[in-house]
Amino acid sequence: MNLTFNIQKETVLADLTTPVLLYLKLRDIYPNALLLESSDYHSKTDANSFVCLNPIATFKVSKGIVTETYDNGEVKEYPLNGQDLTEKFKLFSSQFHIKDAEDLPVNGLFGYIAWDAIPYFETVKFTAKGNEATLPEFCYSFYQNIVVFNHFHNEIQFIEFQNDEITSKFSEIKSVVHNKSLVEYPFNVESEIESNLTDDEFKEIISKCKQSCFRGDVFQIVPSRQFKQKFSGDEFNVYRILRSVNPSPYLFYFDYGNYKIFGSSPEAQIIINNNHAEIHPIAGTVRRTGSPSLDKELTEKLIADPKENEEHVMLVDLARNDLSRNSTDVKVSQYKEIQYFSHVIHMVSKVTATLESNTNTMKVFADSFPAGTLSGAPKFKAMQLLDTYENQNRGVYGGGIGYIGFNGDINMAIAIRTFVSKQNTLFFQAGAGVVSKSVEENELQEVNHKLGALRRSIEIAQNL
């Protein structure tokens, strides 16, 4: 297939629409559409939201088998050998040649990397325990059409990648966007929420994790717990509520047909832009109460809490170590900043580094994956213990979701505060950072607080 493309683009005023409205107009006509939004657009830096349409080529990994599919019907299938995913994906990406792409807001591939993909990057082995929410471990696509919503300028930019083998949809998409008609569907829950663990079973796992810390196997470890609930109708209504009740730096709704991934993640897995890399460790959490004075009091306790500070310092150090494997000038540019979300208060730092100009940024990603805030420290041992203690594989939870540019730029959120929709069931998961001083009941409640916005979104979505 010819993977050299010209670009057609056009910018129009967008003061009467929103990214959600754009997506609702386009999704039924163009299946497998993706929506990526940012709720942090006070400057030009993060001012864009994206709707991606019409995948031309896809690189997918499922149970160790790579499947490359192309728009002309060509399919390549082959097994991965050891930790060669980074190299195979680089070869796939290198096929694409985009002419005059310098001024584009994005130019690359969109998709996700599940937690279950870790053995393709690291020598760690995971036991095959299953999980109803299991998805292909890795899936990234190149999209023919991208509709860019610029919040800073209230503009829409239509972008299409074109060549002689592809039928243009440029005018058709513009027409759909300008059409005022809109179809909406209801959402209803069909069961009570269930979990893969009882409260007592999860507290028992926390106790085992504490013992691992006491023994010195790890300094910190992050066990997790999954919940699920059956539904009927349109789960996009849940996303609409979630983005409203829990606005976060990363908002996304990725539709893959027989499954969907959507959420409002507060944390970047990694950001790489012009050879500048950033990791934003979040460690240290308390609940929001709805009372400003009580929230202030809880924040002060969080800042002074020895356990939360010990956990935070460990994960900042881990981020520094991860970045130092491929870069220079590693530093902590922001330390223990308090950030407020709908149901929780987080303590957040920023670790930055400078990369050499010829660095393979996918290797930088691989060497920092997964985030220490989802695994623990030392990371390798923590992952081995989690595989022993947890009763199922994690699926996409704790993985990365976002954008990988052909120029090496990466902007990836951690798949937390995230739903997987599969077979009319919503799956959602959260973890708690455990150290030797942890209290089982407190860690149990931390998971509940982290999932508060997701539970509330399911409840409210039934009334849309």
C-alpha positions in Angstrom: 0.0 0.0 0.0 1.2 3.5 -0.8 1.8 5.2 2.6 3.0 8.5 1.2 0.4 11.2 1.8 -0.4 14.8 0.8 -2.4 17.0 3.2 -5.6 18.8 2.6 -6.7 21.1 5.4 -9.2 24.0 6.1 -9.9 26.1 9.2 -13.4 27.5 10.0 -14.9 29.3 13.0 -16.3 27.1 15.7 -17.9 29.3 18.3 -21.2 27.5 18.2 -20.0 23.9 18.7 -18.0 21.7 21.1 -15.9 18.6 20.6 -18.7 16.4 22.1 -21.1 17.7 19.6 -18.7 17.1 16.7 -18.2 13.5 17.9 -21.9 12.9 18.2 -22.5 14.1 14.6 -19.7 12.0 13.2 -19.6 8.7 15.1 -22.6 7.0 13.5 -21.4 7.7 10.0 -17.7 6.9 10.6 -17.4 3.8 12.9 -14.4 3.3 15.2 -14.0 7.1 15.8 -11.8 8.4 18.5 -12.3 11.5 20.7 -9.4 13.1 22.7 -10.1 16.2 24.7 -8.2 18.5 27.0 -9.9 20.3 29.9 -6.7 22.3 30.4 -6.7 24.9 27.6 -5.8 28.2 29.3 -2.9 28.6 27.0 -2.0 27.8 23.4 0.1 24.8 24.6 -2.8 22.3 25.3 -5.6 24.0 23.4 -6.6 21.3 21.0 -9.1 18.4 21.1 -9.3 15.8 18.3 -11.8 13.6 16.6 -10.0 10.9 14.5 -11.9 9.2 11.7 -11.4 6.4 9.1 -8.4 4.3 10.2 -6.1 3.6 7.2 -3.6 1.3 8.9 -3.5 -0.4 12.2 -0.8 -2.2 14.3 -2.4 -4.5 16.8 -0.9 -7.1 19.2 -3.1 -9.8 20.8 -1.7 -12.7 22.8 1.8 -12.1 21.4 0.7 -12.0 17.7 1.1 -8.8 15.7 -1.5 -8.0 13.1 -0.9 -5.1 10.7 -4.0 -4.2 8.6 -4.1 -1.8 5.7 -7.0 0.0 4.0 -6.4 -1.9 0.7 -7.1 -5.2 2.4 -3.4 -6.2 3.0 -2.8 -8.0 6.3 0.5 -9.0 7.8 0.6 -11.3 10.8 3.7 -12.5 12.8 4.7 -13.4 16.4 6.7 -11.2 18.7 9.9 -12.6 20.0 10.8 -11.5 23.5 11.0 -7.8 24.0 11.0 -6.7 20.3 7.7 -4.8 20.2 9.5 -1.4 20.2 11.5 -2.3 17.1 8.6 -3.8 15.2 6.4 -0.8 15.9 9.2 1.5 14.8 9.4 -0.4 11.5 5.6 -0.1 11.1 5.7 3.7 11.8 8.6 4.3 9.5 6.5 3.3 6.5 4.5 6.6 6.7 5.7 9.7 4.8 3.7 12.9 5.1 4.5 15.8 2.9 4.6 19.3 4.3 3.5 18.2 7.8 5.5 20.8 9.7 2.5 23.0 10.7 0.1 20.2 11.6 -1.0 20.1 15.3 -0.7 16.2 15.2 1.0 13.9 12.7 1.2 10.3 13.9 -0.7 7.4 15.4 -3.5 7.2 18.0 -4.3 4.2 20.3 -3.5 2.5 23.6 -1.0 0.2 25.3 -2.5 -2.1 27.9 -0.8 -3.1 31.2 -0.8 -6.7 29.8 1.7 -5.5 27.1 4.5 -5.0 29.7 6.1 -8.4 29.0 6.7 -7.1 25.4 9.0 -4.4 26.9 10.3 -6.0 30.0 11.5 -9.6 30.9 8.8 -9.9 33.6 6.4 -12.8 33.0 2.7 -12.6 33.8 0.5 -15.5 34.7 -2.5 -16.0 32.3 -5.4 -15.6 34.8 -8.0 -14.0 32.5 -10.2 -11.0 32.8 -13.6 -10.3 31.3 -12.3 -6.9 30.2 -9.3 -8.3 28.4 -8.5 -6.5 25.1 -5.7 -6.6 22.5 -2.6 -5.6 24.4 -1.5 -2.9 22.0 -3.4 -1.1 19.2 -2.4 2.0 17.3 -3.8 3.4 14.1 -3.1 6.0 11.4 -6.3 7.9 10.6 -7.2 9.4 7.3 -9.2 12.3 8.8 -8.7 14.4 11.9 -11.0 17.2 13.0 -9.1 19.5 15.3 -11.0 21.7 17.8 -8.9 24.6 18.9 -10.3 26.0 22.2 -8.0 28.9 22.3 -9.1 30.4 19.0 -12.6 28.7 18.8 -11.7 27.2 15.4 -12.1 23.8 13.7 -9.4 22.6 11.4 -10.3 19.8 9.0 -7.3 17.6 8.1 -7.2 14.8 5.6 -4.2 12.6 4.5 -4.6 11.9 0.8 -3.0 9.8 -2.0 -4.2 8.1 -5.2 -5.3 4.9 -3.4 -7.7 6.6 -1.0 -11.2 8.1 -1.6 -11.4 11.6 -0.1 -14.0 12.2 2.6 -13.0 15.8 3.2 -16.1 17.5 1.8 -18.4 14.8 3.2 -17.1 15.3 6.8 -17.4 19.1 6.5 -21.0 18.7 5.4 -21.8 16.4 8.3 -20.2 18.8 10.8 -22.3 21.7 9.5 -25.5 19.7 9.6 -27.6 20.6 12.5 -29.3 17.2 13.0 -28.2 15.0 15.9 -29.2 11.6 17.1 -29.0 10.7 20.8 -29.7 7.4 22.6 -30.5 6.7 26.3 -28.4 4.8 28.8 -29.6 2.5 31.6 -28.0 0.2 34.1 -29.1 -3.4 34.2 -27.5 -4.8 37.3 -25.9 -3.9 40.6 -22.1 -3.1 40.7 -20.0 -6.2 41.3 -16.3 -6.6 42.1 -13.7 -9.3 41.5 -12.8 -9.0 45.2 -14.8 -8.6 48.4 -13.7 -5.8 50.8 -12.1 -8.4 53.0 -10.3 -10.1 50.1 -8.9 -6.8 49.0 -7.8 -5.9 52.5 -6.0 -9.3 52.7 -4.1 -8.4 49.5 -3.1 -5.1 51.1 -1.9 -7.0 54.2 0.3 -9.2 51.9 1.6 -6.1 50.2 2.5 -4.6 53.6 4.4 -7.7 54.5 6.3 -7.5 51.3 7.3 -3.9 52.3 8.3 -5.1 55.8 10.5 -7.8 54.3 12.2 -5.3 52.0 11.0 -7.0 48.8 9.6 -3.6 47.8 9.4 -0.1 49.3 5.9 0.5 47.8 3.4 -1.5 45.8 0.0 -0.6 44.2 -2.6 -3.4 44.3 -5.9 -2.8 42.5 -9.5 -3.9 42.4 -11.9 -4.1 39.5 -15.7 -3.4 39.4 -18.3 -4.0 36.7 -21.9 -3.2 35.9 -24.2 -4.3 33.1 -25.9 -1.7 31.0 -28.1 -1.1 28.0 -28.0 1.8 25.5 -25.4 4.4 24.8 -22.3 4.5 27.2 -21.2 7.8 25.6 -23.7 9.4 28.0 -21.5 8.1 30.9 -18.5 9.8 29.2 -20.4 13.1 28.9 -21.2 13.1 32.6 -17.7 12.0 33.6 -16.0 14.8 31.7 -18.4 17.2 33.5 -18.1 15.9 37.1 -14.4 15.1 36.8 -12.7 17.4 34.3 -9.1 16.2 33.9 -6.1 16.9 31.7 -6.9 13.9 29.6 -10.4 13.1 28.4 -10.9 10.4 25.8 -13.5 8.1 24.2 -11.9 5.5 21.9 -14.4 3.3 20.0 -13.1 0.0 18.6 -16.4 -1.5 17.6 -16.7 -4.5 19.9 -15.1 -2.6 22.8 -14.6 1.0 23.9 -12.1 2.7 26.3 -13.1 6.0 27.8 -12.1 8.1 30.8 -10.8 11.2 32.5 -7.2 10.6 33.5 -5.4 13.0 35.8 -1.9 11.6 35.0 0.4 11.5 32.1 2.3 8.3 31.4 4.9 10.3 29.6 5.0 13.5 27.5 7.8 14.0 24.9 7.9 17.1 22.8 10.9 18.3 20.8 13.3 16.0 22.8 12.0 17.3 26.1 10.5 14.5 28.3 8.2 14.8 31.3 6.7 12.4 33.8 4.1 13.7 36.4 4.0 11.3 39.4 0.8 11.5 41.4 1.2 9.9 44.9 -0.6 11.0 48.0 -4.4 11.1 47.9 -7.2 12.3 50.2 -11.0 12.6 49.5 -12.9 15.7 48.7 -15.6 16.5 51.2 -17.6 19.4 49.5 -16.6 21.7 52.3 -13.8 24.2 51.4 -12.7 24.5 55.0 -12.6 20.7 55.6 -10.8 20.2 52.2 -8.2 22.7 53.3 -7.7 20.8 56.6 -7.4 17.5 54.8 -4.9 19.0 52.4 -2.7 20.2 55.2 -2.8 16.7 56.8 -1.9 15.2 53.4 1.1 17.6 53.1 2.3 16.6 56.6 1.5 12.9 56.4 4.7 10.8 56.7 3.3 7.8 54.9 2.0 9.9 51.9 5.3 11.8 51.7 7.4 8.7 51.9 5.3 7.2 49.0 5.6 10.4 47.0 9.4 10.7 47.3 9.9 7.1 46.2 7.8 7.6 43.1 9.5 10.9 42.2 12.9 9.1 42.5 11.6 6.2 40.3 10.5 8.7 37.6 14.0 10.3 37.8 15.6 6.9 37.4 13.3 5.9 34.5 14.2 9.1 32.5 17.9 8.9 33.3 18.1 5.7 31.3 17.9 7.6 28.0 18.5 11.3 28.8 20.5 14.0 30.5 19.6 17.0 32.7 17.0 15.1 34.7 15.5 17.3 37.3 12.4 17.8 39.5 10.9 21.0 38.1 7.7 20.8 40.3 7.5 19.2 43.7 4.4 18.1 45.7 2.0 20.5 44.1 -1.6 20.0 45.4 -4.2 19.5 42.7 -7.9 19.3 43.2 -10.3 16.9 41.4 -14.0 16.2 41.8 -13.7 13.5 44.4 -10.0 13.5 45.5 -7.1 15.8 46.2 -3.7 14.7 44.8 -0.1 15.5 45.5 1.7 15.9 42.1 5.3 16.5 41.0 6.9 17.0 37.6 10.1 15.3 36.5 11.7 16.5 33.3 14.7 15.5 31.1 16.4 16.4 27.8 16.8 13.7 25.2 19.5 13.4 22.5 18.2 14.3 19.1 18.5 10.7 17.7 16.8 9.0 20.6 14.2 6.4 19.9 11.4 7.9 22.0 9.4 4.6 22.0 12.3 3.2 23.9 12.1 6.1 26.4 8.4 5.2 26.7 9.2 1.5 27.1 11.8 2.2 29.8 9.3 4.3 31.8 6.4 1.9 31.4 4.4 1.2 33.5 4.2 4.3 35.7 5.6 3.7 39.2 2.4 5.1 40.5 0.5 2.1 39.2 3.1 -0.6 40.1 5.4 0.4 42.9 9.2 0.5 43.6 11.4 -1.2 42.7 9.1 -1.6 39.7 10.2 -5.0 38.4 9.7 -6.8 41.8 6.5 -4.9 42.4 5.0 -6.1 39.1 6.0 -9.7 39.9 4.3 -9.5 43.3 1.2 -7.9 41.9 0.9 -10.8 39.4 1.1 -13.1 42.4 -1.4 -11.3 44.6 -4.1 -10.1 42.2 -6.6 -12.7 41.1 -6.8 -11.6 37.4 -4.8 -9.9 34.7 -5.2 -6.1 34.6 -6.1 -5.6 31.0 -5.9 -2.0 29.9 -5.9 -0.6 33.5 -2.6 1.1 34.3 -1.5 1.1 30.6 -1.1 4.2 28.4 -3.6 5.8 26.0 -2.9 8.7 23.5 -0.7 9.8 20.7 2.7 8.8 19.2 4.0 11.2 16.6 6.1 10.3 13.5 8.6 12.9 14.7 9.1 11.1 18.1 6.7 13.2 20.1 4.5 11.2 22.6 1.6 12.3 24.7 0.2 9.4 26.7 -2.2 9.4 29.6 -2.2 6.6 32.1 -5.4 4.5 31.8 -6.9 5.3 35.2 -10.3 6.8 36.0 -11.1 4.8 32.9 -14.0 2.6 31.7 -13.7 -0.4 29.4 -17.1 -1.2 27.7 -17.4 -4.7 26.4 -20.4 -6.9 25.9 -22.8 -4.4 27.5 -20.7 -4.3 30.7 -18.8 -1.4 32.1 -15.5 -2.3 33.8 -13.6 0.1 36.0 -10.6 -0.3 38.3 -8.5 1.6 40.8 -5.5 0.9 43.1 -3.9 2.1 46.3 -0.3 2.8 47.1 0.8 0.5 49.9 3.8 1.0 52.1 4.7 -0.6 55.4 2.8 2.0 57.4 -0.4 1.6 55.4 -3.7 1.0 57.2 -5.9 -1.6 55.3 -9.2 0.2 55.8 -7.7 3.5 54.6 -6.3 2.0 51.4 -9.7 0.3 50.8 -11.4 3.7 51.0 -8.8 5.3 48.8 -9.9 3.0 46.0 -13.5 4.0 46.6 -12.7 7.7 46.6 -10.8 7.4 43.3 -13.8 5.7 41.7 -16.3 8.1 43.1 -16.6 10.2 39.9 -17.0 7.0 37.8 -19.8 5.6 40.0 -21.5 9.0 40.0 -21.3 9.3 36.2 -23.1 6.0 35.8 -25.9 7.1 38.1 -26.4 10.5 36.5 -26.1 9.2 32.9 -29.4 7.4 33.2 -31.2 10.8 33.4 -29.7 12.4 30.3 
